[in-house]
Amino acid sequence: MMHRNFHRKFLCLFLVAAFTSGLALAQTPSSSRITGPIDESVRVTLKGNVHPLAQARFDHGVVPDSFPVERMFLMLKRSPERENALQQFIQDAHTPGSANYHKWLKPEQFGELYGPDDSEMATVIAWLQKHGFSVARVTKGKTAVEFSGTAGQLREAFDTEIHTYVVNGDAHHANNRDPHARKAFPRRLTISLAA
């Protein structure tokens, strides 16, 4: 029996993508790292993103293009400058005598200080919407975008198929091969996709 509740029975779709291109990188930590148009023609393979149980012996074939792919999260890696600042804040927050000792942040503050720029989030959201995905929300910490779509949209955008795998009598759904992502964003903007 095929389960339609995609996120519960989903084995694994986790893309770790370093979207790269020849676009110029911004010079300041608070500036957008996306400084030019997205190049849809160049792709990079995102290795290591097939669940170990997504094996041919369990494979019952590709799901229809209309198969719902719900509640996926596109996660954005912070810039090296913001990552370093975050690590320093964490260290300071745990160091007695530091000005930031035991000063904790609300998610919105975390997003402003350590998340991607609003312009980067807007570009990523526009790219998802261009590929037909519905964007539900951006997390308060500004490190993930929740979105949904169909298996056909996922195949078109990330060049991977969702298959049904029957393991120990239970149907699960997972990508059958490592996804290919557009080399759409500069080297320093890393995107992951998890369902």
Buried (B, 14 or more C-beta within 10 A) or exposed (E): EEEEEBBEBBBBBBBBBBBBBEBEBBEEBEBBBBBEEBBEEBBBEBEEBBBEBBEEEBBEEBBEBEBBBBBBBBBBBBBEEBEEBBEEBEEBBEEEEBEBEEEEBEEEEBBBBBBBBEBBBBBBBEBBEEBEBEBEEBBBBBBBBBBBBBBBBBBEBBBBBBBBBBBEEEBBBBBBEBBBBBBBBBBBBBBBBBB
